[in-house]
Amino acid sequence: MAVPPVSSSKVEEARTLSKTSPEKAAAIYQEILSQKPGGTEAALREYEAALIGLGESYRDTRKPDELAELVNSSTSSLTSFTKAKTAKLGPLPPFPPSSSP
């Protein structure tokens, strides 16, 4: 999965450390995830990047139990991201009536 572009210094630090010190990178990602994301697009991108980075870290260090727990615990966060992004789109236009024979 492609990691969204983020300008956060913490995320960038974790990405750099992920190659040489995955445990330190995971700790930084966990620190980011311990705080709920703000309502801004940048905060949501940072949170999403931390989720993806931590998941990749668990994958690369072969920690399937931690990865499974991350997936389970992040489901509600990802659902709220979808709702927030959908809300920005506004209401859908009404559908034209169907012409049933």
Phi, psi and omega in degrees: 000136180285135178276131181294150179293131182222140180259008181295132180292328179293317179295317179298319178298316180295320178299318179295316181290338185300334181279324185255330183217077185299331179293319177292320178298316179299322179296321179293315178301317180296323177297316178297316183287342180289342178254134178294144181291148176287183183273001182274158179297321180295319180294321178294320178296319179297315180298316179296318179296322179293320177300312181294316180298317180294319177299316178295323178297315178297321178297311184292329180265010176056058177241076185295326180293317178294321178297316179298318178295320178298316179298314180297318183283338183270354183302315181293324178295316181294325177296319180292328176298314181299316180297319181295318180291323178293322181298329180291337181287335181088179182289151177281147176290155180294147177282145176292149180299143179281147180255087180274138180286000000 
